[in-house]
Amino acid sequence: MISLGIAGKPNVGKSTFFKAATLAPAEVAPYPFTTISPNIGVAAVRVRCPCVEPLVREGARLSAGVFCGSCVEGSRFIPVQLIDVAGLVKGAHEGRGLGNEFLDDLRRAEAIIQVVDAAGATDAEGNPVGVGEHDPVEDVISFEEELLLWVFGILKRNWQKILRKASLERIPVAKLIAEQLAGVGVSETQVRTAISRSAVSEDVKDWDDDALRRIASQILRVSKRMVIAANKADIAPKENIRRLQDFIRRREREQAAGSESSECGGSEKERVSVSESESEREQEQERERMENGSTAVIPCSAEAELALRRAAEKGIVKYLPGDADFEIVGEVTAAQRRALERIREFMRENGGTGVQQVLNHAVFHLLSYVVVYPVEDEHKFSDSSGRILPDAFLLKRGSTARDLAFAVHTDIGKHFLFAIDARTKRRLGEKYELKNNDIIKIVHTQR
């Protein structure tokens, strides 16, 4: 299951975001949405279910108003794991506060949701201040600096050992760096990409602290995608949201320009040594992730989302995570109605509470996942028991039909013969690149 880390300084609404995202109506899915442990829970991304398509409905023989049984009125919720990362304070990379716990949590996350107090109502340490008294941009800068110092510290502490091993055993430096950062979830391909974009000397013996810091920065850029959840946006000065968005856009432009100049610079030997050890597919996937992986600032209100989910649970409102509006269906007091109308006003302005938008952005844009539906009967779009579109898999963009077979079951992957596009009934080879929303039948030999 995909793991997303929710991070940020204390008192920015990080735990509220976590609670809201992991609290879901019983009808959304049969799997548990509550916390697995004190800081690990299961939430979901939301997509449009293929069972609403006329072609699928006809094949599955679904009558009007009836859906596949694995979605909620045409909305499909696919589970992802959330890790409520320990509160971050300045100096976490040195173990200050819950620094060590924070870094340990972060190792498991494929992408980071940084929850920021867009209202500017908490200072740098997370202490309450008046609305607008603190600049949320400072929190983004501080958070990224802590991450940078964390990775840089690992490189610096082990650098002499890496150099000796590279020299004595003729092992590529990128491989040795990746080994040191394996616990952080960094691959050798990502390290090579980072080095190629860091404008460092061809001779690794010339790499000083500045070079290691540049490499650390690029490693984070390619390995730890981030989305900014501008929380408390319902009470935030609009200038704060604009300032956050402007800062991120400006930084993205600067980093893009730096990457281009780095890739154009450096020696030809260095660039070739990086490219030759990467497969064409890995490079293409990395290019796509870089294109899709720009940091976004999404205004949200975790409190509003939590209130709506709790109200839906009690039958007060009709609401699904990610809806742009809700319907009051139960008895409410005048005070409750006023509170709900304030939430509705925020949702209409922002297209929802923002919480589901953040989750979807992290999975589909930052991490470039696609949704694929494996079936056994390509005519009825069902499994062998007749369940229509029973499973939905999240796979990396660029995954193949054989990759899907292995995701379903190892033995099916090993005995893969070919696949069938259930919509067109076209036969597909093992190298067919899966597209978002594909419905696929895997044909394999008997185990």
C-alpha positions as CSV (number, residue, x, y, z in Angstrom):
1,M,0.0,0.0,0.0
2,I,1.2,3.5,-0.8
3,S,2.5,5.4,2.3
4,L,2.1,9.2,2.6
5,G,3.6,11.1,5.5
6,I,1.7,14.0,7.1
7,A,4.3,16.4,8.5
8,G,4.6,19.8,10.0
9,K,5.4,21.7,13.2
10,P,3.1,21.3,16.2
11,N,-0.4,22.8,16.4
12,V,-0.9,23.4,12.7
13,G,-3.8,21.0,12.4
14,K,-1.7,18.0,11.4
15,S,-3.5,15.5,13.7
16,T,-6.9,17.0,12.7
17,F,-6.0,16.4,9.0
18,F,-5.0,12.8,9.9
19,K,-8.2,12.2,11.8
20,A,-10.3,13.7,9.1
21,A,-8.6,11.7,6.3
22,T,-8.9,8.3,8.2
23,L,-12.5,8.7,9.3
24,A,-14.8,7.5,6.6
25,P,-18.5,6.4,6.3
26,A,-18.9,2.6,6.6
27,E,-20.3,2.4,3.0
28,V,-17.1,3.8,1.5
29,A,-15.2,0.5,1.7
30,P,-15.0,-2.8,3.7
31,Y,-11.4,-2.1,4.8
32,P,-10.7,-0.3,8.1
33,F,-10.3,3.4,7.8
34,T,-9.4,4.1,11.4
35,T,-5.9,4.2,12.9
36,I,-3.8,1.1,12.7
37,S,-1.5,2.4,15.4
38,P,-1.3,5.8,17.2
39,N,0.2,7.4,14.1
40,I,-0.7,5.1,11.2
41,G,-4.0,5.0,9.5
42,V,-5.8,4.2,6.2
43,A,-7.4,6.8,4.1
44,A,-8.3,6.7,0.4
45,V,-7.9,8.5,-3.0
46,R,-11.2,9.1,-4.8
47,V,-11.7,8.3,-8.5
48,R,-14.7,7.9,-10.9
49,C,-15.6,4.3,-11.1
50,P,-15.8,2.7,-14.6
51,C,-19.1,1.2,-13.7
52,V,-20.8,4.5,-14.7
53,E,-19.7,4.0,-18.3
54,P,-22.4,2.9,-20.7
55,L,-20.2,0.2,-22.2
56,V,-19.4,-1.3,-18.8
57,R,-23.0,-1.0,-17.5
58,E,-24.2,-2.8,-20.6
59,G,-21.7,-5.7,-20.3
60,A,-22.2,-6.0,-16.5
61,R,-26.0,-5.7,-17.0
62,L,-26.4,-3.0,-14.4
63,S,-29.9,-1.5,-14.3
64,A,-30.5,2.2,-13.9
65,G,-29.5,3.5,-10.5
66,V,-27.5,0.4,-9.7
67,F,-23.7,0.4,-9.3
68,C,-21.0,-2.2,-9.2
69,G,-21.0,-2.7,-5.4
70,S,-17.4,-1.7,-4.9
71,C,-18.1,2.0,-5.2
72,V,-20.4,4.6,-3.7
73,E,-22.8,5.9,-6.4
74,G,-20.0,5.9,-8.9
75,S,-17.2,7.1,-6.7
76,R,-14.4,4.6,-6.0
77,F,-12.3,4.9,-2.9
78,I,-8.9,3.2,-3.1
79,P,-6.9,2.8,0.2
80,V,-3.6,4.5,0.9
81,Q,-1.6,4.5,4.2
82,L,-1.1,7.7,6.2
83,I,1.7,8.2,8.6
84,D,1.2,11.0,11.2
85,V,4.8,12.1,11.4
86,A,6.0,13.3,14.8
87,G,5.8,17.1,15.2
88,L,8.8,18.9,13.6
89,V,10.7,21.6,15.3
90,K,13.9,23.4,14.3
91,G,16.9,21.2,15.0
92,A,15.0,17.9,14.4
93,H,18.0,16.7,12.3
94,E,20.1,16.9,15.5
95,G,17.5,14.9,17.5
96,R,15.8,18.0,19.1
97,G,12.3,17.5,20.2
98,L,10.9,14.4,18.6
99,G,13.5,14.7,15.8
100,N,14.6,11.1,15.7
101,E,11.0,9.8,15.8
102,F,10.2,12.3,13.0
103,L,12.9,11.1,10.8
104,D,12.1,7.5,11.4
105,D,8.5,8.1,10.4
106,L,9.5,10.0,7.3
107,R,11.7,7.1,6.0
108,R,8.5,5.1,5.3
109,A,6.7,7.8,3.3
110,E,6.8,7.9,-0.5
111,A,5.5,11.5,-0.5
112,I,5.1,14.2,2.1
113,I,2.0,16.2,2.9
114,Q,3.3,19.3,4.7
115,V,0.5,20.7,6.8
116,V,1.1,24.5,7.2
117,D,-0.9,26.9,9.3
118,A,-1.9,29.2,6.5
119,A,-3.6,31.5,9.0
120,G,-0.2,32.3,10.5
121,A,-1.7,31.7,14.0
122,T,1.3,29.7,15.3
123,D,4.9,30.8,15.7
124,A,8.0,28.9,14.5
125,E,7.8,26.6,17.6
126,G,4.1,25.9,17.2
127,N,3.0,28.2,20.0
128,P,-0.4,30.0,19.4
129,V,-0.2,33.7,18.3
130,G,-2.7,36.0,16.7
131,V,-4.0,35.2,13.2
132,G,-1.6,36.7,10.6
133,E,1.2,37.3,13.1
134,H,3.5,34.5,11.6
135,D,4.5,34.1,8.0
136,P,3.7,30.5,6.9
137,V,6.4,30.7,4.2
138,E,8.9,30.5,7.0
139,D,7.6,27.2,8.0
140,V,8.0,25.7,4.5
141,I,11.6,27.0,4.4
142,S,12.3,25.7,7.9
143,F,10.8,22.2,7.1
144,E,12.8,21.8,3.9
145,E,16.0,23.0,5.6
146,E,15.6,20.3,8.3
147,L,15.1,17.6,5.6
148,L,18.2,18.9,3.7
149,L,20.3,19.0,6.8
150,W,19.2,15.4,7.6
151,V,20.3,14.0,4.3
152,F,23.4,16.2,4.2
153,G,24.3,14.9,7.7
154,I,24.1,11.3,6.6
155,L,26.3,12.0,3.6
156,K,28.9,14.0,5.5
157,R,29.2,11.5,8.4
158,N,29.8,8.6,5.9
159,W,31.7,10.5,3.2
160,Q,35.2,9.4,4.0
161,K,34.1,5.8,4.3
162,I,32.3,6.0,0.9
163,L,35.4,7.5,-0.8
164,R,37.6,4.7,0.6
165,K,35.2,2.0,-0.5
166,A,34.8,3.5,-3.9
167,S,38.5,3.7,-4.4
168,L,39.5,0.3,-3.1
169,E,36.6,-1.8,-4.4
170,R,35.8,0.2,-7.6
171,I,32.2,0.6,-6.6
172,P,30.3,3.6,-8.2
173,V,29.8,6.4,-5.7
174,A,26.1,6.6,-6.5
175,K,25.6,3.0,-5.5
176,L,27.4,3.6,-2.2
177,I,25.4,6.8,-1.5
178,A,22.2,4.9,-2.2
179,E,23.2,2.2,0.3
180,Q,23.6,4.8,3.0
181,L,20.2,6.3,2.1
182,A,18.4,3.0,1.6
183,G,16.5,3.5,4.9
184,V,15.3,6.9,3.6
185,G,13.7,5.2,0.6
186,V,16.2,6.5,-1.9
187,S,17.2,4.4,-5.0
188,E,20.5,4.3,-6.9
189,T,18.7,5.7,-10.0
190,Q,17.5,8.7,-7.9
191,V,21.0,9.3,-6.6
192,R,22.5,9.2,-10.1
193,T,19.8,11.6,-11.3
194,A,20.5,13.9,-8.4
195,I,24.3,13.9,-9.0
196,S,23.8,14.7,-12.7
197,R,21.7,17.8,-11.8
198,S,24.0,19.0,-9.0
199,A,26.8,20.6,-11.2
200,V,29.5,18.9,-9.2
201,S,33.1,18.0,-10.3
202,E,33.7,14.9,-12.3
203,D,36.3,13.8,-9.7
204,V,34.4,12.8,-6.5
205,K,37.5,13.5,-4.4
206,D,36.9,17.2,-5.1
207,W,33.4,17.1,-3.6
208,D,33.3,19.4,-0.6
209,D,30.5,20.2,1.8
210,D,28.9,22.5,-0.7
211,A,28.9,19.8,-3.3
212,L,27.4,17.3,-0.9
213,R,24.8,19.8,0.1
214,R,23.8,20.4,-3.5
215,I,23.5,16.6,-4.0
216,A,21.5,16.2,-0.9
217,S,19.1,18.9,-2.1
218,Q,18.6,17.2,-5.5
219,I,18.2,13.8,-3.8
220,L,15.3,15.2,-1.8
221,R,13.8,16.8,-4.9
222,V,13.7,13.5,-6.8
223,S,12.9,11.2,-3.9
224,K,10.6,13.0,-1.5
225,R,7.7,14.6,-3.3
226,M,5.8,17.2,-1.3
227,V,2.4,18.9,-1.4
228,I,1.6,21.9,0.8
229,A,-1.7,21.5,2.7
230,A,-2.4,25.2,3.5
231,N,-4.6,24.4,6.5
232,K,-6.9,26.7,8.3
233,A,-7.5,28.4,5.0
234,D,-11.0,29.2,6.1
235,I,-9.7,31.7,8.6
236,A,-6.4,32.6,6.8
237,P,-5.7,36.1,5.4
238,K,-5.9,35.6,1.6
239,E,-2.5,37.3,1.3
240,N,-1.0,34.3,3.2
241,I,-2.3,31.9,0.6
242,R,-1.0,34.0,-2.2
243,R,2.3,34.4,-0.6
244,L,2.7,30.6,-0.2
245,Q,1.7,30.0,-3.8
246,D,4.0,32.7,-5.1
247,F,6.9,31.4,-3.0
248,I,6.4,27.8,-4.3
249,R,6.1,29.0,-8.0
250,R,9.2,31.1,-7.7
251,R,11.2,28.3,-6.1
252,E,10.0,25.8,-8.7
253,R,11.2,28.1,-11.5
254,E,14.6,28.6,-9.9
255,Q,15.0,24.9,-9.3
256,A,14.0,24.0,-12.9
257,A,16.4,26.6,-14.2
258,G,19.2,25.2,-12.0
259,S,18.5,21.6,-13.1
260,E,18.6,22.6,-16.8
261,S,21.9,24.4,-16.4
262,S,23.3,21.5,-14.4
263,E,22.4,19.0,-17.0
264,C,23.8,21.1,-19.8
265,G,27.0,21.6,-17.7
266,G,29.5,19.2,-16.3
267,S,31.7,16.8,-18.3
268,E,30.4,14.6,-21.0
269,K,32.0,11.6,-19.2
270,E,30.0,12.3,-16.1
271,R,26.7,12.6,-17.9
272,V,27.3,9.4,-19.9
273,S,28.3,7.4,-16.8
274,V,25.0,8.4,-15.2
275,S,22.9,7.6,-18.3
276,E,24.4,4.3,-19.2
277,S,23.6,2.7,-15.9
278,E,19.9,3.7,-16.0
279,S,17.4,1.9,-18.2
280,E,15.5,3.9,-20.8
281,R,12.3,3.2,-18.9
282,E,13.7,4.4,-15.5
283,Q,14.8,7.7,-17.1
284,E,11.4,8.2,-18.8
285,Q,9.6,7.6,-15.5
286,E,11.8,10.0,-13.7
287,R,11.2,12.7,-16.4
288,E,7.5,12.2,-15.9
289,R,7.7,12.4,-12.2
290,M,9.8,15.6,-12.4
291,E,7.2,17.1,-14.8
292,N,4.2,16.1,-12.6
293,G,6.0,16.4,-9.3
294,S,6.0,20.2,-8.8
295,T,5.0,21.2,-5.3
296,A,1.5,22.5,-5.1
297,V,-0.2,24.6,-2.5
298,I,-3.7,23.5,-1.8
299,P,-5.9,25.5,0.5
300,C,-7.8,23.3,3.0
301,S,-9.7,23.1,6.2
302,A,-9.1,19.9,8.1
303,E,-11.5,21.0,10.8
304,A,-14.3,21.4,8.2
305,E,-13.6,18.0,6.7
306,L,-13.6,16.3,10.1
307,A,-16.9,18.1,11.0
308,L,-18.5,16.9,7.8
309,R,-17.3,13.3,8.1
310,R,-18.6,13.2,11.7
311,A,-21.9,14.7,10.7
312,A,-22.2,12.2,7.8
313,E,-21.5,9.4,10.3
314,K,-24.4,10.6,12.4
315,G,-26.8,11.0,9.5
316,I,-26.9,14.8,9.8
317,V,-25.5,15.5,6.3
318,K,-25.1,13.6,3.1
319,Y,-21.4,13.9,2.2
320,L,-18.6,11.9,0.7
321,P,-14.9,12.8,1.0
322,G,-14.1,15.1,-1.9
323,D,-17.6,16.3,-2.6
324,A,-17.8,20.0,-3.5
325,D,-20.9,20.4,-1.4
326,F,-23.2,18.6,1.0
327,E,-26.8,18.2,1.9
328,I,-28.3,18.6,5.3
329,V,-30.6,15.6,5.8
330,G,-31.0,15.5,9.6
331,E,-32.2,17.7,12.4
332,V,-29.8,20.5,13.3
333,T,-29.9,23.4,15.7
334,A,-29.6,27.0,14.5
335,A,-26.0,27.1,15.7
336,Q,-25.2,23.9,13.8
337,R,-26.8,25.2,10.6
338,R,-24.8,28.4,10.8
339,A,-21.6,26.4,11.3
340,L,-22.4,24.2,8.3
341,E,-23.2,27.2,6.1
342,R,-19.8,28.7,6.9
343,I,-18.2,25.4,5.8
344,R,-20.4,25.4,2.7
345,E,-19.2,28.9,1.8
346,F,-15.5,27.9,2.1
347,M,-16.2,24.7,0.0
348,R,-17.9,26.7,-2.8
349,E,-14.9,29.0,-2.9
350,N,-12.4,26.2,-3.0
351,G,-14.2,23.3,-4.6
352,G,-14.3,21.3,-1.4
353,T,-12.6,21.2,2.0
354,G,-9.2,20.5,0.3
355,V,-8.4,17.4,2.2
356,Q,-9.3,14.9,-0.5
357,Q,-7.7,17.1,-3.1
358,V,-4.4,16.9,-1.2
359,L,-4.5,13.1,-1.0
360,N,-5.4,12.8,-4.7
361,H,-2.7,15.3,-5.7
362,A,0.0,13.4,-3.8
363,V,-0.9,10.0,-5.3
364,F,-1.7,10.9,-8.9
365,H,0.4,14.0,-9.6
366,L,3.4,13.7,-7.2
367,L,3.9,10.0,-7.4
368,S,2.3,9.4,-10.9
369,Y,0.2,6.4,-10.0
370,V,-2.6,5.1,-12.2
371,V,-5.7,3.0,-11.3
372,V,-6.1,-0.3,-13.1
373,Y,-9.0,-2.8,-12.6
374,P,-8.2,-6.5,-13.1
375,V,-11.1,-8.8,-14.1
376,E,-11.5,-12.4,-15.0
377,D,-14.5,-12.1,-17.3
378,E,-13.8,-9.4,-19.9
379,H,-17.4,-9.4,-21.2
380,K,-19.1,-9.0,-17.8
381,F,-16.3,-7.0,-16.3
382,S,-16.3,-9.3,-13.3
383,D,-14.3,-11.9,-11.3
384,S,-15.1,-15.6,-11.4
385,S,-17.8,-15.1,-8.7
386,G,-19.6,-12.5,-10.7
387,R,-18.5,-9.5,-8.7
388,I,-18.3,-6.5,-10.9
389,L,-15.0,-4.6,-10.9
390,P,-14.1,-6.0,-7.5
391,D,-10.5,-4.7,-7.3
392,A,-8.7,-1.5,-8.1
393,F,-4.9,-1.4,-8.1
394,L,-2.7,1.6,-7.9
395,L,0.4,1.1,-10.0
396,K,3.2,3.4,-11.1
397,R,2.7,5.1,-14.4
398,G,4.8,3.1,-16.9
399,S,3.8,-0.2,-15.3
400,T,3.1,-3.0,-17.8
401,A,0.5,-5.8,-18.1
402,R,2.9,-8.2,-16.6
403,D,3.5,-5.8,-13.7
404,L,-0.3,-5.9,-13.0
405,A,-0.2,-9.8,-13.2
406,F,2.5,-9.8,-10.5
407,A,0.5,-7.3,-8.4
408,V,-2.5,-9.6,-8.5
409,H,-0.5,-12.7,-7.5
410,T,3.2,-13.7,-7.9
411,D,2.2,-17.0,-9.6
412,I,0.0,-15.2,-12.1
413,G,2.9,-13.0,-12.9
414,K,5.3,-15.9,-13.4
415,H,2.8,-17.8,-15.7
416,F,1.6,-14.7,-17.6
417,L,0.7,-15.3,-21.3
418,F,-1.0,-12.2,-22.4
419,A,-3.6,-9.6,-21.4
420,I,-6.9,-8.4,-22.8
421,D,-8.3,-4.9,-22.8
422,A,-11.8,-5.6,-21.5
423,R,-13.3,-2.6,-23.2
424,T,-12.0,-3.2,-26.7
425,K,-11.4,-7.0,-26.3
426,R,-7.9,-6.3,-27.9
427,R,-5.1,-8.7,-27.0
428,L,-2.2,-7.1,-25.2
429,G,1.4,-8.2,-24.8
430,E,3.4,-8.3,-21.6
431,K,5.0,-4.9,-22.3
432,Y,1.8,-3.1,-22.9
433,E,2.0,0.1,-20.8
434,L,-1.1,0.4,-18.5
435,K,-3.2,3.5,-18.8
436,N,-5.2,5.1,-16.1
437,N,-8.7,3.5,-15.7
438,D,-7.7,0.4,-17.7
439,I,-9.9,-2.7,-17.2
440,I,-7.6,-5.7,-17.9
441,K,-8.0,-9.5,-18.0
442,I,-4.8,-11.4,-17.4
443,V,-4.5,-14.7,-19.2
444,H,-2.0,-17.2,-17.7
445,T,-1.1,-20.9,-17.6
446,Q,-2.4,-23.0,-14.7
447,R,-0.3,-22.8,-11.6
